[in-house]
Amino acid sequence: MSDLAFPPAMFGEKVDGDPAETAILRAIQGVDAGLITYRVASDQVGAALVFAPEVPLAQAMTMLPLCGVGFQNALGALAPPEVAVHLGWDSGLRVNGALCGQMRAFASGTDPESVPDWLVIAWQLVLLPLTEDTGTDPDRTALYAEGCADVDPGMLVEAWARHTLNWIAKWEDAGPRALAAEWRGLAHGVGDETAQDGRTGTFLGVDEDFGMLLRDADGTHLIPLTTLLEDTP
C-alpha cells in the first residue's frame, strides 16, 4: 500500500506498531500538531492525531467526540447505506449495534483546568473476526462481517482526516453547538441503563463539555470526559 494522502495542516507517518504510542512519542518530542500516525493491517486499522490545545484540558477533550464524529462520517460515506455506525460515550465505535472498535485519548497531563502541552486522539477498528465463531460474543463484531468488505481501510483513514478537519473548523468558528447536535444523533445508549466510572444509572445525555449525565437513585451525576483519559504508555 502506498503512503496515504492527507489534507493541508495534516501530515502522515505510517507505523508498524500502535499508532497511539508513536503519536505520543512524537508529541513529547515536540512534533507539530496535525501529525497522523496510522497502521493498516489485514485484520485491523488504526490511526492517531496529535493536537496542541489552546484551551484547558476539560474543553480540549471535546476533540475525543469530535474525532468520533469524524470517524462516523467517514465510515458512513464509504460503507453501504444500510450499515449503521454509532458512537458510545465511552468512545466505543459500533457498527450495526455491535462494538467494532474504540477511540482513545491521551494527554501530557490530567489537570482539567490546565492547558496540556499535547493531546493525542486515536482509534482502532477490527476488520476481521478474531475467531470463526462470530456468535460467541454478539456485542462484538468486525467491519468485514457487517457487509463492509469493500471498504478500503486506507481510504477510511484518509476520509477520517478530512471529516475531522472539517469538524475542527466548524468547532473553531461556531463553537460546540453543531458538533453536539451531530453527536446526539449518533450516540449509542442514550436513555438506557449504563455503568460508567463506578456508577450505574440512566444515561441522560451530555453537558456542554460532553460530560456524561448519569441519573441513579441518588440524583444526577456528571462524569467528565477526562475520566476517559488513558495513561501514557
Backbone as CSV, one residue per row, in Angstrom:
resi,resn,N_x,N_y,N_z,CA_x,CA_y,CA_z,C_x,C_y,C_z
1,MET,0.843,-1.190,0.000,0.000,0.000,0.000,0.879,1.241,0.000
2,SER,0.590,2.192,-0.845,1.345,3.434,-0.891,0.976,4.307,0.304
3,ASP,1.818,5.318,0.567,1.525,6.235,1.661,0.207,6.960,1.396
4,LEU,-0.479,7.284,2.481,-1.783,7.927,2.357,-1.623,9.431,2.146
5,ALA,-2.677,10.042,1.627,-2.686,11.485,1.372,-3.601,12.170,2.376
6,PHE,-3.137,13.291,2.932,-3.895,14.000,3.952,-4.115,15.452,3.539
7,PRO,-5.149,16.078,4.089,-5.455,17.470,3.730,-4.418,18.431,4.291
8,PRO,-4.417,19.680,3.807,-3.497,20.684,4.355,-3.647,20.789,5.874
9,ALA,-2.546,21.079,6.539,-2.470,21.179,8.002,-2.357,19.824,8.669
10,MET,-2.403,18.746,7.883,-2.204,17.407,8.418,-1.106,16.709,7.620
11,PHE,-0.364,15.835,8.283,0.682,15.070,7.606,0.781,13.703,8.276
12,GLY,1.166,12.697,7.493,1.077,11.331,7.970,2.414,10.665,8.220
13,GLU,2.374,9.645,9.079,3.516,8.762,9.319,2.985,7.337,9.453
14,LYS,3.384,6.491,8.523,2.979,5.088,8.577,3.827,4.365,9.611
15,VAL,3.200,3.550,10.468,3.921,2.868,11.538,3.626,1.377,11.488
16,ASP,4.499,0.605,12.112,4.314,-0.842,12.180,3.643,-1.275,13.475
17,GLY,3.713,-0.438,14.502,3.139,-0.781,15.789,1.877,0.006,16.077
18,ASP,1.663,0.315,17.355,0.477,1.048,17.787,0.601,2.517,17.362
19,PRO,-0.322,3.017,16.537,-0.239,4.424,16.127,-0.265,5.390,17.302
20,ALA,-1.008,5.045,18.361,-1.095,5.935,19.518,0.262,6.096,20.190
21,GLU,0.992,5.007,20.349,2.295,5.079,21.009,3.258,5.967,20.227
22,THR,3.273,5.814,18.906,4.163,6.650,18.097,3.738,8.111,18.150
23,ALA,2.429,8.370,18.092,1.941,9.750,18.147,2.315,10.402,19.472
24,ILE,2.193,9.667,20.561,2.561,10.199,21.875,4.052,10.512,21.919
25,LEU,4.869,9.589,21.406,6.318,9.819,21.374,6.649,11.068,20.569
26,ARG,6.028,11.215,19.411,6.287,12.391,18.579,5.816,13.668,19.283
27,ALA,4.681,13.589,19.976,4.171,14.758,20.695,5.136,15.178,21.797
28,ILE,5.658,14.209,22.531,6.626,14.506,23.586,7.884,15.127,22.993
29,GLN,8.252,14.690,21.793,9.435,15.227,21.115,9.192,16.614,20.531
30,GLY,7.921,17.066,20.542,7.614,18.412,20.083,7.145,18.522,18.652
31,VAL,6.619,17.434,18.087,6.136,17.482,16.712,4.995,18.494,16.583
32,ASP,4.834,19.046,15.397,3.738,19.982,15.155,2.394,19.274,15.239
33,ALA,1.379,20.013,15.663,0.019,19.478,15.638,-0.364,19.146,14.201
34,GLY,-1.197,18.136,14.055,-1.635,17.726,12.725,-1.012,16.436,12.253
35,LEU,-0.046,15.901,13.017,0.532,14.610,12.650,-0.506,13.508,12.812
36,ILE,-0.656,12.683,11.790,-1.491,11.487,11.867,-0.589,10.274,11.691
37,THR,-0.476,9.470,12.724,0.198,8.184,12.601,-0.858,7.141,12.276
38,TYR,-0.504,6.171,11.468,-1.517,5.192,11.059,-0.883,3.836,10.763
39,ARG,-1.698,2.823,10.924,-1.289,1.449,10.607,-2.463,0.751,9.951
40,VAL,-2.237,0.195,8.786,-3.249,-0.572,8.068,-2.748,-2.003,7.952
41,ALA,-3.430,-2.934,8.608,-3.076,-4.346,8.560,-4.241,-5.128,7.968
42,SER,-4.042,-6.423,7.782,-5.090,-7.235,7.167,-6.290,-7.410,8.078
43,ASP,-6.058,-7.363,9.395,-7.139,-7.644,10.334,-7.618,-6.429,11.112
44,GLN,-6.887,-5.311,11.059,-7.308,-4.118,11.779,-6.656,-2.877,11.177
45,VAL,-7.252,-1.739,11.483,-6.719,-0.458,11.034,-6.815,0.522,12.197
46,GLY,-5.841,1.408,12.286,-5.863,2.389,13.363,-5.117,3.648,12.980
47,ALA,-5.406,4.721,13.683,-4.747,5.999,13.425,-4.773,6.835,14.696
48,ALA,-3.912,7.842,14.747,-3.864,8.759,15.889,-3.504,10.144,15.384
49,LEU,-4.082,11.152,16.017,-3.893,12.550,15.614,-3.354,13.352,16.793
50,VAL,-2.306,14.136,16.542,-1.686,14.967,17.569,-2.298,16.369,17.538
51,PHE,-2.727,16.837,18.705,-3.255,18.193,18.869,-2.327,19.001,19.776
52,ALA,-2.333,20.319,19.598,-1.660,21.248,20.506,-2.732,22.191,21.046
53,PRO,-3.437,21.794,22.101,-4.598,22.567,22.566,-4.229,23.971,23.027
54,GLU,-5.191,24.875,22.861,-5.051,26.246,23.350,-6.081,26.548,24.427
55,VAL,-6.800,25.524,24.862,-7.816,25.656,25.910,-7.525,24.615,26.981
56,PRO,-8.077,24.784,28.194,-7.859,23.797,29.243,-8.300,22.395,28.828
57,LEU,-7.736,21.405,29.491,-7.976,20.010,29.132,-9.454,19.658,29.127
58,ALA,-10.225,20.204,30.083,-11.652,19.886,30.156,-12.365,20.222,28.852
59,GLN,-11.973,21.340,28.227,-12.572,21.716,26.943,-11.869,21.031,25.768
60,ALA,-10.568,20.846,25.885,-9.819,20.199,24.800,-10.274,18.767,24.569
61,MET,-10.781,18.118,25.609,-11.242,16.738,25.467,-12.435,16.618,24.519
62,THR,-13.026,17.749,24.144,-14.078,17.722,23.123,-13.555,17.117,21.827
63,MET,-12.240,17.129,21.628,-11.667,16.519,20.424,-11.914,15.014,20.376
64,LEU,-12.179,14.390,21.524,-12.472,12.951,21.515,-13.793,12.661,20.804
65,PRO,-14.926,13.240,21.239,-16.153,13.017,20.468,-16.091,13.628,19.073
66,LEU,-15.351,14.736,18.905,-15.235,15.331,17.570,-14.574,14.353,16.603
67,CYS,-13.491,13.728,17.033,-12.835,12.740,16.172,-13.727,11.524,15.954
68,GLY,-14.565,11.213,16.949,-15.526,10.132,16.768,-16.554,10.463,15.705
69,VAL,-17.046,11.692,15.715,-17.995,12.122,14.684,-17.321,12.093,13.313
70,GLY,-16.064,12.534,13.259,-15.325,12.459,12.006,-15.215,11.034,11.507
71,PHE,-14.984,10.098,12.428,-14.909,8.684,12.041,-16.254,8.193,11.519
72,GLN,-17.319,8.521,12.235,-18.641,8.072,11.799,-18.981,8.623,10.422
73,ASN,-18.700,9.885,10.201,-18.967,10.491,8.900,-18.161,9.807,7.803
74,ALA,-16.903,9.479,8.111,-16.031,8.845,7.122,-16.512,7.444,6.776
75,LEU,-16.757,6.623,7.801,-17.213,5.257,7.535,-18.609,5.262,6.936
76,GLY,-19.450,6.179,7.396,-20.795,6.272,6.840,-20.799,6.584,5.360
77,ALA,-19.796,7.347,4.904,-19.714,7.692,3.484,-19.171,6.547,2.643
78,LEU,-18.357,5.674,3.245,-17.720,4.593,2.498,-18.490,3.281,2.565
79,ALA,-19.246,3.075,3.636,-19.964,1.817,3.828,-21.280,1.822,3.055
80,PRO,-21.861,0.644,2.814,-23.190,0.589,2.192,-24.203,1.369,3.027
81,PRO,-25.227,1.928,2.405,-26.164,2.801,3.126,-26.923,2.110,4.248
82,GLU,-27.063,0.790,4.188,-27.815,0.092,5.231,-26.991,-0.159,6.491
83,VAL,-25.704,0.143,6.458,-24.832,-0.080,7.612,-24.951,1.103,8.568
84,ALA,-25.251,0.812,9.832,-25.410,1.849,10.855,-24.127,1.974,11.669
85,VAL,-23.651,3.199,11.835,-22.441,3.467,12.607,-22.797,4.427,13.736
86,HIS,-22.559,4.003,14.979,-22.894,4.833,16.134,-21.703,4.951,17.077
87,LEU,-21.787,5.919,17.983,-20.700,6.246,18.893,-21.145,6.082,20.332
88,GLY,-20.364,5.379,21.126,-20.616,5.296,22.555,-19.978,6.469,23.273
89,TRP,-20.588,6.913,24.393,-19.949,7.993,25.150,-18.575,7.547,25.623
90,ASP,-18.444,6.257,25.922,-17.158,5.712,26.354,-16.189,5.540,25.194
91,SER,-16.565,6.085,24.030,-15.733,6.107,22.827,-15.721,4.790,22.070
92,GLY,-16.636,3.896,22.386,-16.783,2.697,21.583,-17.309,3.038,20.197
93,LEU,-16.793,2.362,19.185,-17.246,2.526,17.802,-18.117,1.329,17.456
94,ARG,-19.383,1.584,17.161,-20.339,0.497,16.950,-20.816,0.470,15.503
95,VAL,-20.828,-0.735,14.953,-21.316,-0.964,13.596,-22.487,-1.928,13.683
96,ASN,-23.631,-1.487,13.204,-24.870,-2.273,13.299,-25.149,-2.714,14.734
97,GLY,-24.847,-1.834,15.676,-25.173,-2.055,17.078,-24.112,-2.747,17.895
98,ALA,-23.145,-3.395,17.261,-22.127,-4.151,17.995,-20.798,-3.397,18.008
99,LEU,-20.024,-3.637,19.052,-18.745,-2.952,19.224,-17.740,-3.458,18.194
100,CYS,-17.163,-2.516,17.436,-16.252,-2.868,16.350,-14.893,-2.192,16.502
101,GLY,-14.804,-1.222,17.392,-13.555,-0.501,17.572,-13.643,0.443,18.749
102,GLN,-12.603,1.251,18.926,-12.522,2.102,20.108,-11.733,3.363,19.808
103,MET,-12.248,4.499,20.284,-11.480,5.743,20.315,-10.710,5.785,21.632
104,ARG,-9.561,6.478,21.643,-8.733,6.580,22.846,-8.194,8.003,22.958
105,ALA,-7.902,8.421,24.181,-7.392,9.774,24.406,-6.222,9.743,25.382
106,PHE,-5.195,10.527,25.074,-4.003,10.655,25.914,-3.622,12.134,25.959
107,ALA,-3.066,12.570,27.079,-2.655,13.972,27.199,-1.393,14.067,28.036
108,SER,-0.737,15.237,27.949,0.504,15.455,28.688,0.270,15.569,30.184
109,GLY,-0.965,15.867,30.581,-1.303,15.978,31.994,-2.761,15.633,32.208
110,THR,-3.196,15.619,33.454,-4.571,15.231,33.769,-5.372,16.319,34.462
111,ASP,-4.767,17.482,34.721,-5.482,18.576,35.379,-6.481,19.187,34.398
112,PRO,-7.781,19.074,34.678,-8.772,19.566,33.717,-8.741,21.073,33.518
113,GLU,-8.166,21.817,34.466,-8.140,23.279,34.370,-6.885,23.811,33.687
114,SER,-5.930,22.950,33.405,-4.676,23.381,32.787,-4.673,23.074,31.293
115,VAL,-3.980,23.905,30.534,-3.831,23.668,29.096,-2.726,22.631,28.898
116,PRO,-3.029,21.495,28.312,-1.995,20.469,28.133,-1.017,20.855,27.029
117,ASP,0.198,20.346,27.136,1.184,20.586,26.081,0.761,19.904,24.784
118,TRP,0.137,18.742,24.926,-0.312,17.997,23.749,-1.484,17.094,24.116
119,LEU,-2.224,16.720,23.108,-3.351,15.800,23.240,-3.309,14.873,22.032
120,VAL,-3.466,13.588,22.274,-3.493,12.600,21.191,-4.825,11.866,21.230
121,ILE,-5.521,11.863,20.112,-6.760,11.102,19.962,-6.498,9.994,18.945
122,ALA,-6.789,8.774,19.336,-6.504,7.620,18.488,-7.743,6.753,18.338
123,TRP,-7.721,5.898,17.333,-8.797,4.918,17.181,-8.247,3.644,16.557
124,GLN,-8.943,2.560,16.860,-8.599,1.245,16.328,-9.890,0.574,15.898
125,LEU,-9.881,-0.090,14.756,-11.070,-0.745,14.220,-10.711,-2.162,13.800
126,VAL,-11.537,-3.118,14.235,-11.335,-4.523,13.866,-11.932,-4.757,12.482
127,LEU,-11.141,-5.319,11.579,-11.609,-5.592,10.224,-12.106,-7.020,10.063
128,LEU,-11.384,-7.965,10.658,-11.728,-9.381,10.544,-12.039,-9.948,11.919
129,PRO,-13.000,-10.887,12.021,-13.310,-11.503,13.316,-12.091,-12.209,13.891
130,LEU,-11.969,-12.158,15.217,-10.843,-12.819,15.874,-10.955,-14.330,15.796
131,THR,-12.189,-14.845,15.745,-12.427,-16.281,15.630,-13.456,-16.521,14.539
132,GLU,-13.519,-17.754,14.070,-14.502,-18.100,13.046,-15.911,-18.128,13.615
133,ASP,-16.027,-18.370,14.926,-17.339,-18.419,15.568,-17.726,-17.012,16.002
134,THR,-18.403,-16.296,15.120,-18.750,-14.903,15.404,-19.922,-14.769,16.367
135,GLY,-20.552,-15.885,16.740,-21.710,-15.813,17.620,-21.384,-15.924,19.089
136,THR,-20.105,-16.112,19.434,-19.751,-16.283,20.840,-19.955,-15.005,21.643
137,ASP,-19.789,-13.851,21.022,-19.994,-12.566,21.696,-20.773,-11.659,20.750
138,PRO,-22.104,-11.686,20.838,-22.922,-10.924,19.881,-22.756,-9.415,19.984
139,ASP,-22.141,-8.923,21.076,-21.951,-7.477,21.217,-20.651,-7.004,20.574
140,ARG,-19.891,-7.925,19.988,-18.655,-7.553,19.302,-18.707,-8.024,17.858
141,THR,-18.134,-7.238,16.977,-18.170,-7.589,15.565,-16.889,-7.106,14.900
142,ALA,-16.814,-7.316,13.602,-15.707,-6.842,12.778,-16.291,-6.178,11.541
143,LEU,-15.588,-5.207,11.005,-16.140,-4.417,9.908,-16.526,-5.289,8.721
144,TYR,-15.645,-6.212,8.342,-15.915,-7.012,7.155,-17.044,-8.012,7.370
145,ALA,-17.399,-8.264,8.627,-18.515,-9.166,8.917,-19.853,-8.443,8.861
146,GLU,-19.825,-7.130,8.653,-21.045,-6.324,8.650,-21.362,-5.756,7.268
147,GLY,-20.962,-6.477,6.237,-21.278,-6.039,4.879,-20.394,-4.930,4.362
148,CYS,-19.194,-4.784,4.948,-18.302,-3.683,4.564,-16.983,-4.190,3.986
149,ALA,-17.013,-5.348,3.361,-15.780,-5.935,2.833,-15.144,-5.080,1.747
150,ASP,-15.924,-4.213,1.113,-15.386,-3.362,0.047,-14.827,-2.037,0.560
151,VAL,-14.918,-1.799,1.862,-14.362,-0.561,2.424,-12.840,-0.680,2.484
152,ASP,-12.156,0.221,1.819,-10.696,0.224,1.831,-10.210,0.914,3.108
153,PRO,-9.447,0.214,3.963,-9.057,0.814,5.247,-8.173,2.046,5.100
154,GLY,-7.331,2.073,4.059,-6.527,3.266,3.835,-7.381,4.466,3.479
155,MET,-8.385,4.243,2.637,-9.304,5.327,2.293,-10.092,5.779,3.515
156,LEU,-10.361,4.845,4.440,-11.070,5.205,5.671,-10.232,6.165,6.509
157,VAL,-8.945,5.891,6.638,-8.061,6.787,7.388,-8.030,8.169,6.736
158,GLU,-7.904,8.210,5.421,-7.879,9.490,4.711,-9.193,10.251,4.883
159,ALA,-10.310,9.528,4.769,-11.618,10.175,4.918,-11.810,10.676,6.340
160,TRP,-11.348,9.900,7.321,-11.433,10.346,8.720,-10.686,11.663,8.906
161,ALA,-9.509,11.769,8.324,-8.734,13.009,8.443,-9.509,14.186,7.858
162,ARG,-10.092,14.001,6.688,-10.826,15.100,6.040,-12.043,15.513,6.853
163,HIS,-12.841,14.532,7.281,-14.052,14.855,8.039,-13.701,15.464,9.400
164,THR,-12.650,14.962,10.028,-12.242,15.510,11.320,-11.772,16.950,11.165
165,LEU,-10.986,17.228,10.142,-10.535,18.600,9.907,-11.722,19.527,9.669
166,ASN,-12.722,19.045,8.957,-13.929,19.835,8.714,-14.642,20.170,10.020
167,TRP,-14.733,19.194,10.920,-15.399,19.437,12.201,-14.567,20.339,13.114
168,ILE,-13.249,20.233,13.034,-12.404,21.146,13.805,-12.657,22.586,13.367
169,ALA,-12.751,22.802,12.061,-13.017,24.150,11.547,-14.371,24.659,12.022
170,LYS,-15.391,23.793,12.000,-16.714,24.200,12.481,-16.675,24.534,13.965
171,TRP,-15.974,23.712,14.729,-15.884,23.916,16.176,-15.161,25.226,16.488
172,GLU,-14.102,25.528,15.748,-13.356,26.767,15.983,-14.166,27.994,15.582
173,ASP,-14.965,27.874,14.522,-15.714,29.029,14.007,-17.011,29.288,14.761
174,ALA,-17.707,28.207,15.136,-19.068,28.366,15.662,-19.284,27.751,17.036
175,GLY,-18.236,27.206,17.643,-18.420,26.603,18.947,-18.962,25.186,18.854
176,PRO,-19.331,24.611,20.004,-19.672,23.190,20.041,-21.113,22.847,19.677
177,ARG,-21.961,23.840,19.397,-23.391,23.537,19.235,-23.653,22.573,18.076
178,ALA,-23.085,22.846,16.908,-23.316,21.974,15.750,-22.748,20.586,15.998
179,LEU,-21.577,20.531,16.631,-20.976,19.237,16.951,-21.856,18.456,17.908
180,ALA,-22.380,19.132,18.933,-23.240,18.461,19.902,-24.494,17.908,19.243
181,ALA,-25.077,18.675,18.325,-26.277,18.209,17.627,-25.968,16.983,16.778
182,GLU,-24.835,17.014,16.086,-24.441,15.866,15.260,-24.181,14.645,16.132
183,TRP,-23.459,14.854,17.238,-23.109,13.733,18.115,-24.354,13.097,18.715
184,ARG,-25.305,13.904,19.159,-26.521,13.348,19.774,-27.250,12.425,18.806
185,GLY,-27.245,12.759,17.520,-27.905,11.912,16.543,-27.186,10.606,16.284
186,LEU,-25.940,10.512,16.736,-25.131,9.314,16.503,-24.858,8.533,17.776
187,ALA,-25.282,9.069,18.920,-24.924,8.489,20.209,-25.632,7.162,20.448
188,HIS,-24.898,6.236,21.019,-25.435,4.923,21.372,-25.789,4.897,22.858
189,GLY,-26.973,4.429,23.173,-27.313,4.144,24.562,-27.938,5.263,25.356
190,VAL,-28.255,6.401,24.738,-28.922,7.472,25.488,-30.304,6.984,25.919
191,GLY,-30.605,7.145,27.205,-31.869,6.663,27.753,-31.792,5.267,28.318
192,ASP,-30.671,4.596,28.103,-30.506,3.226,28.588,-29.751,3.212,29.911
193,GLU,-29.876,2.099,30.623,-29.078,1.921,31.830,-27.652,1.586,31.427
194,THR,-26.710,2.234,32.090,-25.309,2.019,31.748,-24.455,2.129,32.998
195,ALA,-23.269,1.582,32.933,-22.303,1.674,34.025,-21.091,2.448,33.534
196,GLN,-20.682,3.451,34.324,-19.545,4.269,33.918,-18.888,4.876,35.143
197,ASP,-17.596,4.777,35.223,-16.820,5.411,36.290,-17.313,4.999,37.677
198,GLY,-17.650,3.735,37.826,-18.063,3.212,39.118,-19.511,3.450,39.487
199,ARG,-20.298,4.029,38.598,-21.714,4.276,38.848,-22.565,3.570,37.804
200,THR,-23.771,3.204,38.215,-24.734,2.605,37.296,-26.021,3.408,37.356
201,GLY,-26.535,3.770,36.195,-27.759,4.558,36.152,-28.205,4.767,34.724
202,THR,-29.114,5.707,34.532,-29.650,6.006,33.205,-28.824,7.097,32.543
203,PHE,-28.390,6.830,31.330,-27.607,7.791,30.552,-28.565,8.824,29.975
204,LEU,-28.543,10.041,30.541,-29.488,11.084,30.144,-29.022,11.890,28.937
205,GLY,-27.716,11.990,28.739,-27.171,12.830,27.676,-25.850,13.413,28.132
206,VAL,-25.478,14.573,27.584,-24.191,15.181,27.908,-24.366,16.668,28.212
207,ASP,-23.360,17.249,28.900,-23.370,18.686,29.154,-22.608,19.400,28.037
208,GLU,-22.322,20.687,28.220,-21.712,21.469,27.139,-20.294,21.024,26.812
209,ASP,-19.640,20.324,27.753,-18.298,19.797,27.507,-18.329,18.299,27.230
210,PHE,-19.502,17.779,26.879,-19.703,16.370,26.539,-19.493,15.432,27.730
211,GLY,-19.582,15.967,28.953,-19.571,15.096,30.112,-20.864,14.302,30.189
212,MET,-20.781,13.057,30.652,-21.967,12.205,30.749,-22.846,12.617,31.922
213,LEU,-24.146,12.731,31.681,-25.131,12.949,32.734,-25.768,11.606,33.038
214,LEU,-25.513,11.110,34.244,-25.958,9.770,34.644,-26.862,9.894,35.862
215,ARG,-28.084,9.406,35.757,-29.038,9.507,36.861,-29.206,8.160,37.535
216,ASP,-29.045,8.170,38.870,-29.321,6.977,39.663,-30.222,7.365,40.828
217,ALA,-30.362,6.501,41.804,-31.272,6.752,42.918,-30.843,7.953,43.756
218,ASP,-29.566,8.322,43.685,-29.056,9.438,44.482,-29.127,10.778,43.753
219,GLY,-29.514,10.768,42.483,-29.585,12.013,41.726,-28.873,11.900,40.393
220,THR,-28.579,13.045,39.798,-27.898,13.091,38.504,-26.437,13.465,38.716
221,HIS,-25.567,12.686,38.125,-24.128,12.866,38.301,-23.486,13.247,36.974
222,LEU,-22.465,14.090,37.047,-21.704,14.486,35.865,-20.377,13.736,35.853
223,ILE,-20.151,12.988,34.787,-18.899,12.252,34.622,-18.133,12.910,33.476
224,PRO,-17.059,13.629,33.776,-16.370,14.381,32.719,-15.620,13.481,31.749
225,LEU,-15.406,14.006,30.554,-14.659,13.258,29.539,-13.240,12.929,29.991
226,THR,-12.683,13.737,30.882,-11.314,13.487,31.325,-11.169,12.140,32.020
227,THR,-12.276,11.549,32.487,-12.188,10.222,33.101,-11.852,9.150,32.070
228,LEU,-11.963,9.483,30.784,-11.646,8.519,29.728,-10.180,8.579,29.307
229,LEU,-9.431,9.533,29.837,-8.011,9.611,29.509,-7.292,8.336,29.930
230,GLU,-6.432,7.848,29.074,-5.613,6.683,29.389,-4.217,7.134,29.799
231,ASP,-3.554,6.283,30.586,-2.180,6.578,30.971,-1.275,6.522,29.742
232,THR,-0.285,7.388,29.722,0.662,7.386,28.615,1.495,6.116,28.649
233,PRO,1.575,5.391,27.534,2.350,4.136,27.516,3.812,4.361,27.863
